[in-house]
Amino acid sequence: MPTHKALTLTAAALTLTLTLTACGEGNGTDDNTFTYGLLYPQSGSLAFLAPPQIAAVEYAISEINAAGGILGTEVPPPREADEAGDSARANEAANTLVSSGVNAVIGAAASAMTQASYDTITSSRTVQCSGTNTSPELSNIDDGGYYFRTAPSDLLAGPVLARQIIDDGHNDIAVIARADDYGTGYLNAVQAELTAMGANVTITETYDPDATNFGAVISSVATVNPDAVTLISFQEGTQLMAALLESGIESQFYLTDGLNDPELGTTLGAASSDAINGTTGVAPSADNPEFNDGLRQFDPELEVFQFAPQVFDCVTAVALAAESAGSTAPADYVEHLPEISRPNGTECSTFEECRDLLDQNQSIDYQGTSGDIDFDDNGDPTSATFEIFHFGPDGYEILDYVEYTTG
């Protein structure tokens, strides 16, 4: 087994780790209890994604337990760790989860946080599955086959956004992105599709996500005077968008999942709320009202549902792989993860239904709440559903759902 990276723990975390190790709950080697670790943004720029992450994990576990648990044993609540939007803290949190002996890690939420922590997780031969990572760079990481994701790569999302821009009649487009794996990967995918469709990409700009002054970006956009501006960012993008609006730029805005927030107008400020009318965006989603209703009943206070279906599918897919392998040990069940969603299997859509088919020695094709997953050799889904979100006179709305596949 590869050596873990060095870990600096607080005294409390070290005590917890030693206690858990003493109890023999590591990776299912001493009992059949399957424990999930959840690496997600309790703080930082993506903290708004925390509620749907934890709700989706707990909802999936509740469905698994209602069906009898994994291999007949009830699944305990997930162990939680904060990725915090900081690479060092994300890696420390990942190390804490691995040291506690979880059977799988769900997360991280941000692609950059996974880049910072995946080696700690996968080198310990612990399965990692993210429902929110979209960076194309994660398709080719050296993870030993232990990293999976149910969220689509930006190589799928970029063309959907580009086609929406063209369908809306725009031809001169500026593309602005945060300077990280998420931003540059998405930018390249959008630019390639726009160019292939004959559009004029007037400018591409990247910016420091920690910047507080966006004067250079604003000047560049004003110089080329595009009829559409694509903004690929997280929450810091509200500052940039507000600055662009205040500068008098009248271009139509197109956004990505990082700014898929129904309260965007309020965040930008009362004076700017009407200015975002017509703003449109693309985000991974699921055309699945039944799932949304179920999650809403499970957590009535939940307001943001973004990526919840994909996170739910990570938890369920991992559980089905363990059932298929007849083992909670990641080294045993990891090879079964790609097999539980193959098109040549019998279609099933819940843990209980799929588990029962496995008990009958049938191969299965898990149809996730986010759509058909069908992991490829890199652990990526080969098809995905995207929502086209929009801000109009009546506020935030979903205009359409678009299916996209690499096939």
C-alpha positions as CSV (number, residue, x, y, z in Angstrom):
1,M,0.0,0.0,0.0
2,P,1.5,3.4,-0.9
3,T,2.7,5.6,1.9
4,H,0.3,8.4,2.9
5,K,1.4,12.0,2.7
6,A,2.5,13.7,5.9
7,L,-0.4,14.9,8.1
8,T,-0.5,17.7,10.6
9,L,-3.5,17.1,12.9
10,T,-4.9,19.0,15.8
11,A,-4.9,17.1,19.1
12,A,-8.6,16.6,18.8
13,A,-8.4,15.2,15.3
14,L,-5.5,13.0,16.2
15,T,-7.5,11.6,19.2
16,L,-10.5,11.0,16.9
17,T,-8.3,9.2,14.4
18,L,-6.7,6.9,17.0
19,T,-10.1,6.1,18.5
20,L,-11.6,5.2,15.2
21,T,-8.5,3.1,14.3
22,A,-8.8,1.3,17.6
23,C,-12.4,0.5,16.9
24,G,-11.4,-1.3,13.8
25,E,-13.6,0.6,11.3
26,G,-10.9,1.0,8.6
27,N,-12.0,0.3,5.0
28,G,-14.3,-2.6,6.0
29,T,-11.5,-4.9,7.0
30,D,-12.8,-5.8,10.4
31,D,-16.6,-5.6,10.0
32,N,-19.2,-5.0,7.3
33,T,-20.0,-1.4,8.3
34,F,-19.6,0.9,5.4
35,T,-18.7,4.5,6.3
36,Y,-18.6,7.4,3.9
37,G,-16.4,10.4,4.2
38,L,-17.7,13.7,2.9
39,L,-15.1,16.3,1.7
40,Y,-17.0,19.5,1.0
41,P,-17.0,23.3,1.4
42,Q,-18.3,24.1,4.8
43,S,-16.5,27.5,4.3
44,G,-14.9,29.3,1.4
45,S,-16.2,30.6,-2.0
46,L,-18.2,27.5,-2.7
47,A,-19.8,27.3,0.7
48,F,-23.2,27.8,-0.9
49,L,-22.9,24.3,-2.3
50,A,-22.5,22.8,1.2
51,P,-26.3,22.3,2.0
52,P,-27.1,20.3,-1.2
53,Q,-23.9,18.2,-0.7
54,I,-24.7,17.1,2.8
55,A,-28.4,16.8,2.1
56,A,-27.8,14.6,-0.9
57,V,-25.4,12.3,0.9
58,E,-27.7,11.9,3.9
59,Y,-30.7,11.3,1.7
60,A,-28.9,8.6,-0.3
61,I,-27.8,6.9,2.9
62,S,-31.4,7.1,4.2
63,E,-32.6,5.3,1.1
64,I,-29.9,2.7,1.4
65,N,-30.7,2.0,5.0
66,A,-34.4,1.8,4.3
67,A,-33.5,-1.0,1.9
68,G,-31.5,-2.8,4.6
69,G,-28.1,-1.1,4.4
70,I,-25.0,-2.1,2.5
71,L,-24.5,-5.9,2.7
72,G,-27.2,-6.0,5.3
73,T,-25.5,-3.5,7.6
74,E,-26.8,0.0,8.4
75,V,-24.7,2.8,7.1
76,P,-23.8,5.4,9.7
77,P,-23.9,9.2,9.1
78,P,-21.0,10.4,7.0
79,R,-17.8,11.7,8.5
80,E,-17.4,15.3,7.4
81,A,-14.4,17.4,6.6
82,D,-14.1,21.0,5.2
83,E,-12.2,21.5,2.0
84,A,-12.5,25.3,2.8
85,G,-11.6,26.5,-0.7
86,D,-7.9,26.1,0.3
87,S,-5.6,23.5,-1.2
88,A,-3.6,22.9,2.0
89,R,-6.7,22.6,4.2
90,A,-8.4,20.4,1.6
91,N,-5.5,18.0,1.6
92,E,-5.3,18.0,5.5
93,A,-9.1,17.3,5.6
94,A,-8.7,14.4,3.1
95,N,-5.9,12.9,5.2
96,T,-8.1,13.1,8.3
97,L,-10.8,11.2,6.5
98,V,-8.4,8.5,5.1
99,S,-6.8,8.1,8.5
100,S,-10.2,7.6,10.1
101,G,-10.7,4.5,7.8
102,V,-13.6,5.6,5.7
103,N,-14.6,3.2,2.9
104,A,-15.1,6.0,0.3
105,V,-14.7,9.7,0.1
106,I,-17.5,11.8,-1.6
107,G,-16.0,15.0,-2.9
108,A,-14.2,17.3,-3.0
109,A,-16.6,19.9,-4.4
110,A,-14.2,22.1,-6.3
111,S,-12.0,20.6,-9.0
112,A,-8.9,22.5,-7.6
113,M,-9.5,21.0,-4.2
114,T,-9.7,17.5,-5.7
115,Q,-6.4,18.2,-7.5
116,A,-4.9,19.1,-4.2
117,S,-6.2,16.0,-2.3
118,Y,-6.8,13.1,-4.7
119,D,-3.4,11.7,-4.3
120,T,-3.8,11.5,-0.5
121,I,-7.1,9.6,-1.0
122,T,-6.4,7.4,-4.0
123,S,-2.8,6.4,-3.0
124,S,-4.3,4.9,0.1
125,R,-6.5,2.8,-2.1
126,T,-9.6,4.6,-1.0
127,V,-12.3,5.2,-3.6
128,Q,-13.1,8.8,-4.3
129,C,-16.3,10.0,-6.1
130,S,-17.2,13.6,-6.7
131,G,-20.6,14.8,-7.9
132,T,-19.3,18.3,-8.6
133,N,-15.9,18.1,-10.2
134,T,-15.9,19.3,-13.9
135,S,-12.3,20.1,-14.8
136,P,-11.1,18.2,-17.9
137,E,-7.7,17.9,-16.2
138,L,-9.1,15.3,-13.8
139,S,-9.8,12.8,-16.6
140,N,-6.1,11.9,-16.8
141,I,-4.9,12.0,-13.2
142,D,-2.7,9.2,-11.8
143,D,-5.3,7.9,-9.4
144,G,-4.7,4.1,-9.8
145,G,-8.3,3.7,-11.0
146,Y,-9.8,4.9,-7.6
147,Y,-11.2,8.3,-8.7
148,F,-14.7,8.6,-10.2
149,R,-17.1,11.5,-10.9
150,T,-20.8,11.7,-11.7
151,A,-20.6,15.4,-12.7
152,P,-19.8,15.9,-16.4
153,S,-16.4,17.3,-17.6
154,D,-16.5,20.8,-18.9
155,L,-15.6,19.3,-22.2
156,L,-19.3,18.4,-22.3
157,A,-20.6,21.6,-20.7
158,G,-18.6,24.0,-22.9
159,P,-20.3,23.0,-26.2
160,V,-23.8,23.2,-24.6
161,L,-23.1,26.8,-23.4
162,A,-21.5,27.8,-26.8
163,R,-24.5,26.5,-28.7
164,Q,-26.9,28.4,-26.4
165,I,-25.0,31.6,-27.1
166,I,-25.1,31.0,-30.9
167,D,-28.8,30.0,-30.7
168,D,-29.5,33.3,-29.0
169,G,-28.1,35.1,-32.1
170,H,-24.8,36.3,-30.8
171,N,-21.6,36.3,-32.9
172,D,-19.0,38.5,-31.2
173,I,-18.2,36.9,-27.9
174,A,-15.8,37.7,-25.1
175,V,-14.9,34.8,-22.8
176,I,-13.6,35.6,-19.3
177,A,-12.5,32.9,-16.8
178,R,-10.9,32.5,-13.4
179,A,-7.3,31.4,-13.8
180,D,-7.5,27.8,-12.4
181,D,-8.2,24.3,-13.7
182,Y,-11.9,24.9,-13.7
183,G,-11.7,28.3,-15.5
184,T,-9.1,27.5,-18.1
185,G,-10.6,24.1,-19.0
186,Y,-14.1,25.5,-19.4
187,L,-12.7,28.5,-21.4
188,N,-10.9,26.2,-23.8
189,A,-14.0,24.1,-24.3
190,V,-16.3,27.1,-25.0
191,Q,-13.8,28.8,-27.3
192,A,-13.3,25.6,-29.3
193,E,-17.0,25.1,-29.9
194,L,-17.7,28.8,-30.6
195,T,-14.9,28.8,-33.2
196,A,-16.1,25.6,-34.8
197,M,-19.5,27.1,-35.2
198,G,-18.1,30.2,-36.9
199,A,-18.5,32.7,-34.1
200,N,-16.0,35.5,-33.5
201,V,-14.3,35.1,-30.1
202,T,-13.2,38.7,-29.7
203,I,-11.2,38.1,-26.6
204,T,-10.3,35.5,-24.0
205,E,-9.2,36.7,-20.6
206,T,-8.3,35.0,-17.3
207,Y,-8.1,36.6,-13.9
208,D,-6.8,35.9,-10.5
209,P,-9.7,34.6,-8.4
210,D,-8.3,36.5,-5.4
211,A,-8.1,39.8,-7.2
212,T,-10.1,42.8,-5.9
213,N,-9.5,45.0,-8.9
214,F,-10.7,44.0,-12.4
215,G,-9.8,47.1,-14.2
216,A,-7.6,45.4,-16.8
217,V,-10.4,42.9,-17.7
218,I,-13.0,45.6,-17.9
219,S,-10.8,47.6,-20.2
220,S,-10.2,44.6,-22.5
221,V,-13.9,43.9,-22.8
222,A,-14.8,47.5,-23.4
223,T,-12.2,47.7,-26.2
224,V,-13.6,44.8,-28.2
225,N,-17.3,45.7,-27.4
226,P,-18.7,42.2,-27.7
227,D,-22.5,41.5,-27.9
228,A,-22.1,38.7,-25.4
229,V,-19.8,38.1,-22.4
230,T,-19.2,34.6,-21.1
231,L,-18.2,34.6,-17.4
232,I,-16.7,31.4,-16.0
233,S,-16.3,31.9,-12.3
234,F,-17.3,31.1,-8.8
235,Q,-18.8,33.5,-6.3
236,E,-16.0,36.1,-6.8
237,G,-17.5,36.5,-10.3
238,T,-20.3,38.6,-8.7
239,Q,-17.7,41.3,-8.1
240,L,-16.5,41.2,-11.6
241,M,-20.0,41.1,-13.1
242,A,-21.0,44.1,-11.0
243,A,-18.0,46.0,-12.1
244,L,-18.7,45.2,-15.8
245,L,-22.3,46.4,-15.3
246,E,-21.3,49.6,-13.5
247,S,-18.8,50.4,-16.3
248,G,-21.7,50.6,-18.7
249,I,-21.0,47.4,-20.7
250,E,-24.4,46.4,-22.2
251,S,-23.4,43.0,-23.5
252,Q,-25.5,39.9,-22.8
253,F,-24.1,37.8,-20.0
254,Y,-23.7,34.0,-20.1
255,L,-22.7,32.2,-16.9
256,T,-21.6,28.7,-15.7
257,D,-22.6,26.6,-12.7
258,G,-20.3,28.6,-10.4
259,L,-22.8,31.5,-10.6
260,N,-26.0,29.5,-10.8
261,D,-27.6,31.3,-7.9
262,P,-31.3,32.4,-7.9
263,E,-30.3,35.3,-5.6
264,L,-27.7,36.6,-8.0
265,G,-29.5,39.9,-8.6
266,T,-29.6,40.6,-4.9
267,T,-25.9,39.7,-4.5
268,L,-25.0,42.2,-7.2
269,G,-26.9,44.9,-5.4
270,A,-30.3,46.5,-5.6
271,A,-29.2,49.0,-8.3
272,S,-28.0,46.2,-10.5
273,S,-30.8,43.6,-10.0
274,D,-32.8,44.7,-13.1
275,A,-29.6,44.9,-15.2
276,I,-29.2,41.1,-15.2
277,N,-32.4,40.5,-17.0
278,G,-31.6,38.3,-20.0
279,T,-28.6,36.7,-18.3
280,T,-28.5,33.0,-19.2
281,G,-26.3,30.1,-18.0
282,V,-25.7,26.4,-18.2
283,A,-25.2,24.0,-15.3
284,P,-25.1,20.3,-14.8
285,S,-28.6,19.2,-13.6
286,A,-31.2,16.5,-13.8
287,D,-34.7,16.7,-15.3
288,N,-36.0,14.7,-12.3
289,P,-38.8,16.4,-10.4
290,E,-39.5,13.2,-8.4
291,F,-35.9,13.3,-7.0
292,N,-36.3,17.0,-6.2
293,D,-39.6,16.4,-4.4
294,G,-38.1,13.6,-2.4
295,L,-35.0,15.6,-1.4
296,R,-37.3,18.6,-0.5
297,Q,-39.3,16.4,1.8
298,F,-36.1,15.0,3.3
299,D,-34.7,18.5,4.0
300,P,-37.6,21.1,3.8
301,E,-35.1,23.9,4.5
302,L,-33.0,23.2,1.4
303,E,-33.0,26.0,-1.1
304,V,-30.1,25.2,-3.4
305,F,-30.3,21.9,-5.3
306,Q,-27.3,22.3,-7.5
307,F,-25.3,19.0,-8.0
308,A,-27.5,17.2,-5.5
309,P,-28.5,14.5,-8.0
310,Q,-24.9,13.9,-9.0
311,V,-23.8,13.6,-5.3
312,F,-26.7,11.3,-4.6
313,D,-25.5,9.1,-7.5
314,C,-22.0,8.9,-6.2
315,V,-23.2,7.5,-2.9
316,T,-25.6,5.1,-4.5
317,A,-23.1,3.9,-7.2
318,V,-20.4,3.2,-4.6
319,A,-23.0,1.3,-2.5
320,L,-24.0,-0.8,-5.5
321,A,-20.3,-1.6,-6.3
322,A,-19.9,-2.9,-2.7
323,E,-23.0,-5.0,-3.1
324,S,-21.7,-6.4,-6.4
325,A,-18.3,-7.2,-4.9
326,G,-19.8,-8.6,-1.7
327,S,-17.2,-6.5,0.2
328,T,-16.9,-3.1,1.7
329,A,-13.1,-3.0,1.1
330,P,-12.3,-0.4,-1.6
331,A,-9.7,-2.7,-3.2
332,D,-12.4,-5.3,-3.7
333,Y,-15.3,-3.2,-4.9
334,V,-13.5,-0.5,-7.0
335,E,-13.4,-2.8,-10.1
336,H,-17.2,-3.2,-9.8
337,L,-17.9,0.6,-10.0
338,P,-17.8,0.8,-13.8
339,E,-19.8,-2.5,-14.1
340,I,-22.9,-1.3,-12.3
341,S,-23.8,1.2,-15.0
342,R,-23.1,-0.7,-18.2
343,P,-25.7,-0.5,-21.0
344,N,-25.7,-4.3,-21.4
345,G,-27.1,-4.7,-17.9
346,T,-30.7,-4.6,-16.7
347,E,-31.9,-1.0,-16.1
348,C,-32.7,-0.1,-12.5
349,S,-33.0,3.3,-10.8
350,T,-32.9,2.8,-7.0
351,F,-30.5,1.1,-4.7
352,E,-33.0,-1.5,-3.6
353,E,-34.1,-2.3,-7.1
354,C,-30.5,-2.6,-8.3
355,R,-29.4,-4.6,-5.2
356,D,-32.2,-7.1,-5.7
357,L,-31.1,-7.7,-9.3
358,L,-27.5,-8.2,-8.1
359,D,-28.7,-10.7,-5.6
360,Q,-30.2,-12.6,-8.5
361,N,-26.8,-12.6,-10.2
362,Q,-27.9,-10.2,-12.9
363,S,-25.7,-7.5,-14.4
364,I,-27.2,-4.0,-13.9
365,D,-27.3,-0.6,-15.6
366,Y,-27.9,1.9,-12.8
367,Q,-29.9,4.8,-14.2
368,G,-28.9,7.6,-11.8
369,T,-31.1,10.4,-10.5
370,S,-28.8,12.7,-12.7
371,G,-29.2,10.5,-15.8
372,D,-27.4,7.5,-17.3
373,I,-23.9,7.5,-15.9
374,D,-22.0,4.8,-17.8
375,F,-18.4,5.5,-16.4
376,D,-15.7,5.4,-19.0
377,D,-12.1,4.2,-18.5
378,N,-11.2,7.4,-16.7
379,G,-14.1,7.2,-14.3
380,D,-16.0,10.0,-16.1
381,P,-19.7,9.9,-17.1
382,T,-20.1,9.7,-20.8
383,S,-23.5,11.5,-20.9
384,A,-25.0,14.3,-18.9
385,T,-28.1,16.6,-18.5
386,F,-27.7,20.3,-18.3
387,E,-30.2,23.0,-17.3
388,I,-30.4,26.3,-19.1
389,F,-31.1,28.8,-16.4
390,H,-32.2,32.4,-17.0
391,F,-32.9,35.7,-15.3
392,G,-35.9,37.5,-16.6
393,P,-38.5,40.1,-15.5
394,D,-40.1,37.4,-13.2
395,G,-36.7,36.4,-11.7
396,Y,-34.9,33.2,-11.9
397,E,-36.2,30.3,-14.1
398,I,-35.1,27.1,-15.9
399,L,-35.7,27.5,-19.6
400,D,-34.9,24.0,-20.7
401,Y,-32.9,20.8,-20.1
402,V,-30.4,19.6,-22.6
403,E,-28.9,16.1,-23.0
404,Y,-25.4,15.8,-24.2
405,T,-23.3,12.7,-24.7
406,T,-19.7,12.0,-25.9
407,G,-21.0,9.2,-28.0
